[in-house]
Amino acid sequence: MSFQAPPLLMPDDQGAVISAVAVTDPKTVGVLETGGPVVTPWIDKPAAALEA
């Protein structure tokens, strides 16, 4: 039996959405509800980010 790890990229280009909104409003907070690790190259764009 093999195990395949879930992808680390957020679906539907959601990271790009967070980046675009954060550029428009510097007080943006990114709230993640991922259930696992994800790649966050946008992490320095919003004022804060948290995992729910």
ChimeraX attribute file (.defattr): number of C-alpha atoms within 10 A of each C-alpha:
attribute: neighborCount
match mode: 1-to-1
recipient: residues
	/A:1	2
	/A:2	4
	/A:3	5
	/A:4	5
	/A:5	6
	/A:6	9
	/A:7	11
	/A:8	12
	/A:9	14
	/A:10	15
	/A:11	8
	/A:12	8
	/A:13	9
	/A:14	11
	/A:15	18
	/A:16	13
	/A:17	12
	/A:18	19
	/A:19	19
	/A:20	14
	/A:21	16
	/A:22	20
	/A:23	13
	/A:24	11
	/A:25	13
	/A:26	12
	/A:27	13
	/A:28	17
	/A:29	16
	/A:30	20
	/A:31	12
	/A:32	13
	/A:33	9
	/A:34	11
	/A:35	8
	/A:36	10
	/A:37	12
	/A:38	14
	/A:39	11
	/A:40	12
	/A:41	11
	/A:42	16
	/A:43	14
	/A:44	11
	/A:45	20
	/A:46	20
	/A:47	13
	/A:48	14
	/A:49	16
	/A:50	9
	/A:51	11
	/A:52	8
